[in-house]
Amino acid sequence: MSGQREYDRITDRMVWLLSAAVFITIFVLTVMTPKYADDFAYSFSFATDQRIRSVAEIFPSMAVHRVLLNGRVIPHFLVQLFLIFPKGVFSLLNALQVVLLIFLSSRCLQSERKTKCLILLCGIFAIWVFSPSFGENYLWLDGAVNYSWALTVQMLFLTPYISAWFEMPGERKPLFAAVHVLFSFAAGAWSENGSLAFLFVASCLFLGVWKREKKLPVWLLLGICSAVAGYIYLMTAPATAGRSATMNYAILIENAQLVLKELVSHMMILYLTFAVLLALTLAGKGRRNRIIFAILLFVAGLGALASFVFAAYFVERHFSCTVFLTVLSCSVLLDELVRLKKEKLLYVLTGILAAVFLFCFTRGAVDILVAERKEAEREQIIHEAIMNGERSVTLTNYFPSTVYAVPFILDAPDNWVNGAVASYYGLDTVYGRNPDES
């Protein structure tokens, strides 16, 4: 018995060490990640065009934002809030929310201690390796709040449905239910594609629980209704219509071709992995509720990507929700395979992903360090120009070599990014040039 207790302490320590390593890594990399595009623009009120100095000034700014830009007022409220404070405040909270996301993901797994730690490690490695815009999704202030924070918020929303589906023990206190219903509105209003994907999973789990128990789980229904209300609030923003693709057959086909092309380019390895794990789990007669849950996650991720067929534009950071849900679905299947005594597969995957991760992490960390140095050089140029009484500067664009650093790209002086950068530093005009230009 003493030997077992010692083993448990060691494996529990491994989970804590994993969480600490993730926290420190994300904190340091977030601190090093430079400001990019929207960070400059969101430093100013959309109502007055003046620098935001207090929380009260954010409310009218977001009211105008909803009319002019999009309906994501909750995440962008946080963006403007964080930009008031020193960068370290956001960096700390960003690292904490990533650890929280890992913890919430771990609730989908039923393995314990060392096995759970290895499955989580595989998931972390996979997110780092397969995210097409990791830096923009997890490290860049505006991007992180809109994408990785969205995943954390929506996993918090989904957690009671997961617990009910797997019949996990827990109290259903009225206060918890009331808080969850209110929180669900924010989850529904956070992201055009992510909120819809998680709503789909929650609704399917709700219907499954209702059918199994032959009793309507009222508080879960209220949570879905609240999330739907939030999504309606998001999508009915006056600016949202302008962000949708024209309902034209040729344009929709063109968008579908683009999404499929990018899907094949970025997701094929993950999709093949899911197919293999699903086949092995079915062949091993895995538990039905685990398989159904994994399939729901996978379909939701695919749907989140397919929704961009109807969007006005599609960029690589939009893969965030799809990559996360696909990796989580693979983790659930891998977790079930371990229960079916397929531990060797877990060890093989851990080894392969660890090798790829170490290579990608080294390149990414160096790239982020270079980006930080480039930002310091830009700010030195700006500082010297201001000290010399100059009202315009020319800055060199930066194009990162990996997906872990964020770019710095200026266009013509009348471009909105140029204008935002100029206003941020108190200049009249900012010009951009590429590194190969003299």
TAJOBEL-V353824 format. One record per backbone hydrogen bond with DSSP energy under -1.0 kcal/mol. CO is the residue of the C=O (numbers start at 1). NH is the residue of the N-H. E is the energy in kcal/mol with one decimal. If there is no record, write none. Layout:
BEGIN
co=[CO | CO]
nh=[NH | NH]
e=[E | E]
END
This chain:
BEGIN
co=[1 | 2 | 3 | 4 | 5 | 6 | 7 | 8 | 9 | 10 | 11 | 12 | 13 | 14 | 15 | 16 | 17 | 18 | 19 | 20 | 21 | 22 | 23 | 24 | 25 | 26 | 27 | 28 | 29 | 36 | 37 | 37 | 38 | 41 | 43 | 45 | 50 | 55 | 57 | 58 | 59 | 60 | 61 | 62 | 64 | 65 | 65 | 66 | 71 | 72 | 73 | 74 | 75 | 76 | 77 | 78 | 79 | 81 | 86 | 87 | 88 | 89 | 90 | 91 | 92 | 93 | 94 | 95 | 96 | 97 | 98 | 99 | 100 | 101 | 102 | 105 | 106 | 112 | 113 | 114 | 115 | 116 | 117 | 118 | 119 | 120 | 121 | 122 | 123 | 124 | 125 | 126 | 127 | 133 | 134 | 135 | 135 | 137 | 140 | 141 | 142 | 143 | 144 | 147 | 148 | 149 | 150 | 151 | 152 | 153 | 154 | 155 | 158 | 159 | 160 | 161 | 162 | 163 | 173 | 174 | 175 | 176 | 177 | 178 | 179 | 180 | 183 | 184 | 185 | 191 | 193 | 194 | 195 | 196 | 197 | 198 | 199 | 200 | 201 | 202 | 203 | 204 | 205 | 206 | 207 | 208 | 209 | 210 | 216 | 217 | 218 | 219 | 220 | 221 | 222 | 223 | 224 | 225 | 226 | 227 | 228 | 229 | 230 | 231 | 232 | 237 | 240 | 241 | 243 | 246 | 248 | 249 | 250 | 251 | 252 | 253 | 254 | 255 | 256 | 257 | 258 | 259 | 260 | 261 | 262 | 263 | 267 | 268 | 269 | 270 | 271 | 272 | 273 | 274 | 275 | 276 | 277 | 278 | 279 | 280 | 281 | 282 | 287 | 288 | 289 | 290 | 291 | 292 | 293 | 294 | 295 | 296 | 297 | 298 | 299 | 300 | 301 | 302 | 303 | 305 | 306 | 307 | 310 | 315 | 316 | 317 | 319 | 320 | 321 | 322 | 323 | 324 | 325 | 326 | 327 | 328 | 329 | 330 | 331 | 332 | 333 | 334 | 335 | 336 | 337 | 338 | 342 | 343 | 344 | 345 | 346 | 347 | 348 | 349 | 350 | 351 | 352 | 353 | 354 | 355 | 356 | 357 | 358 | 359 | 360 | 361 | 362 | 363 | 364 | 365 | 366 | 367 | 368 | 369 | 370 | 371 | 372 | 373 | 374 | 375 | 376 | 377 | 378 | 379 | 380 | 381 | 382 | 383 | 384 | 385 | 386 | 391 | 391 | 393 | 395 | 398 | 403 | 408 | 412 | 415 | 416 | 417 | 418 | 419 | 420 | 421 | 422 | 429 | 431 | 433 | 434]
nh=[5 | 6 | 7 | 8 | 9 | 10 | 11 | 12 | 13 | 14 | 15 | 16 | 17 | 18 | 19 | 20 | 21 | 22 | 23 | 24 | 25 | 26 | 27 | 28 | 29 | 30 | 31 | 32 | 33 | 39 | 40 | 41 | 42 | 44 | 52 | 49 | 45 | 58 | 61 | 62 | 63 | 64 | 65 | 66 | 68 | 69 | 70 | 239 | 73 | 76 | 77 | 78 | 79 | 80 | 81 | 82 | 83 | 84 | 89 | 91 | 92 | 93 | 94 | 95 | 96 | 97 | 98 | 99 | 100 | 101 | 102 | 103 | 104 | 105 | 106 | 108 | 109 | 115 | 117 | 118 | 119 | 120 | 121 | 122 | 123 | 124 | 125 | 126 | 127 | 128 | 129 | 130 | 131 | 137 | 138 | 139 | 140 | 148 | 144 | 145 | 146 | 147 | 149 | 151 | 152 | 153 | 154 | 155 | 156 | 157 | 158 | 159 | 162 | 163 | 164 | 165 | 166 | 168 | 177 | 178 | 179 | 180 | 181 | 182 | 183 | 184 | 187 | 188 | 189 | 195 | 197 | 198 | 199 | 200 | 201 | 202 | 203 | 204 | 205 | 206 | 207 | 208 | 209 | 210 | 211 | 212 | 213 | 214 | 218 | 221 | 222 | 223 | 224 | 225 | 226 | 227 | 228 | 229 | 230 | 231 | 232 | 233 | 234 | 235 | 236 | 240 | 243 | 244 | 312 | 248 | 252 | 253 | 254 | 255 | 256 | 257 | 258 | 259 | 260 | 261 | 262 | 263 | 264 | 265 | 266 | 267 | 271 | 272 | 273 | 274 | 275 | 276 | 277 | 278 | 279 | 280 | 281 | 282 | 283 | 284 | 286 | 285 | 291 | 292 | 293 | 294 | 295 | 296 | 297 | 298 | 299 | 300 | 301 | 302 | 303 | 304 | 305 | 306 | 307 | 308 | 309 | 310 | 245 | 318 | 319 | 320 | 323 | 324 | 325 | 326 | 327 | 328 | 329 | 330 | 331 | 332 | 333 | 334 | 335 | 336 | 337 | 338 | 339 | 340 | 342 | 341 | 345 | 347 | 348 | 349 | 350 | 351 | 352 | 353 | 354 | 355 | 356 | 357 | 358 | 359 | 360 | 361 | 362 | 363 | 364 | 365 | 366 | 367 | 368 | 369 | 370 | 371 | 372 | 373 | 374 | 375 | 376 | 377 | 378 | 379 | 380 | 381 | 382 | 383 | 384 | 385 | 386 | 387 | 388 | 390 | 389 | 428 | 429 | 431 | 433 | 408 | 135 | 398 | 415 | 419 | 420 | 421 | 422 | 423 | 424 | 425 | 427 | 393 | 395 | 397 | 437]
e=[-2.4 | -2.1 | -2.0 | -2.6 | -2.3 | -2.2 | -2.5 | -2.7 | -2.2 | -1.6 | -1.6 | -2.0 | -2.7 | -2.4 | -2.4 | -2.6 | -2.6 | -2.3 | -2.6 | -2.6 | -2.3 | -2.8 | -2.5 | -2.5 | -2.5 | -2.3 | -2.3 | -1.9 | -1.1 | -2.5 | -1.3 | -1.3 | -3.2 | -1.6 | -2.5 | -2.0 | -3.0 | -1.6 | -1.0 | -2.6 | -1.7 | -1.7 | -2.2 | -2.2 | -2.5 | -3.0 | -1.1 | -1.7 | -2.3 | -1.6 | -1.7 | -1.7 | -2.1 | -2.3 | -2.0 | -3.0 | -1.9 | -1.3 | -1.6 | -2.4 | -2.2 | -2.1 | -3.1 | -1.9 | -2.0 | -2.3 | -1.7 | -1.8 | -2.3 | -2.3 | -1.9 | -2.3 | -2.7 | -2.1 | -2.0 | -1.8 | -1.5 | -1.3 | -2.6 | -2.2 | -2.3 | -2.7 | -2.2 | -2.3 | -2.1 | -2.6 | -2.7 | -2.5 | -2.5 | -2.2 | -2.5 | -2.9 | -1.4 | -2.2 | -2.7 | -1.8 | -2.5 | -1.3 | -3.7 | -2.1 | -1.6 | -1.8 | -3.1 | -1.6 | -1.7 | -2.7 | -2.6 | -2.1 | -2.1 | -1.9 | -2.0 | -1.8 | -2.0 | -2.6 | -2.2 | -2.3 | -2.4 | -2.7 | -2.3 | -2.5 | -2.5 | -2.5 | -2.2 | -2.0 | -2.7 | -2.1 | -2.0 | -2.4 | -1.6 | -1.1 | -2.0 | -2.3 | -2.1 | -1.9 | -1.8 | -2.7 | -2.5 | -2.2 | -2.5 | -2.5 | -2.4 | -2.2 | -2.6 | -2.6 | -2.4 | -2.2 | -2.8 | -1.5 | -1.5 | -2.0 | -2.5 | -1.6 | -1.8 | -2.5 | -2.4 | -2.3 | -2.7 | -2.2 | -2.2 | -2.4 | -2.5 | -2.3 | -2.2 | -2.7 | -1.9 | -1.6 | -1.8 | -1.2 | -2.6 | -3.5 | -2.7 | -2.2 | -2.1 | -2.6 | -2.4 | -2.2 | -1.9 | -2.6 | -2.5 | -2.3 | -2.5 | -2.5 | -2.5 | -1.8 | -2.5 | -3.0 | -2.7 | -2.6 | -2.2 | -2.4 | -2.3 | -2.3 | -2.6 | -2.7 | -2.3 | -2.4 | -2.2 | -2.6 | -2.5 | -1.9 | -2.6 | -1.4 | -2.0 | -2.7 | -1.8 | -2.2 | -2.4 | -2.4 | -2.2 | -2.2 | -2.8 | -2.5 | -2.2 | -2.2 | -2.6 | -2.3 | -1.4 | -2.4 | -1.8 | -1.6 | -2.0 | -1.5 | -2.6 | -1.8 | -1.9 | -1.4 | -2.9 | -2.2 | -2.6 | -2.2 | -2.6 | -2.6 | -2.2 | -2.2 | -2.2 | -2.2 | -1.9 | -2.7 | -2.4 | -1.8 | -2.3 | -2.0 | -1.4 | -1.2 | -1.9 | -1.7 | -1.0 | -1.9 | -2.4 | -2.5 | -2.4 | -2.2 | -2.5 | -2.8 | -2.3 | -1.9 | -2.1 | -3.0 | -2.4 | -1.4 | -2.5 | -3.6 | -1.9 | -2.1 | -2.7 | -3.0 | -2.1 | -2.2 | -2.5 | -2.2 | -2.3 | -2.3 | -2.3 | -2.1 | -2.4 | -2.0 | -2.1 | -2.1 | -2.2 | -2.6 | -1.8 | -2.1 | -2.4 | -2.6 | -2.4 | -2.1 | -2.4 | -2.4 | -1.6 | -2.7 | -1.5 | -2.5 | -1.7 | -3.0 | -1.9 | -2.3 | -2.5 | -2.9 | -2.4 | -2.3 | -2.4 | -2.6 | -2.6 | -2.4 | -2.3 | -1.8 | -3.2 | -1.4 | -2.9 | -3.2 | -2.1]
END
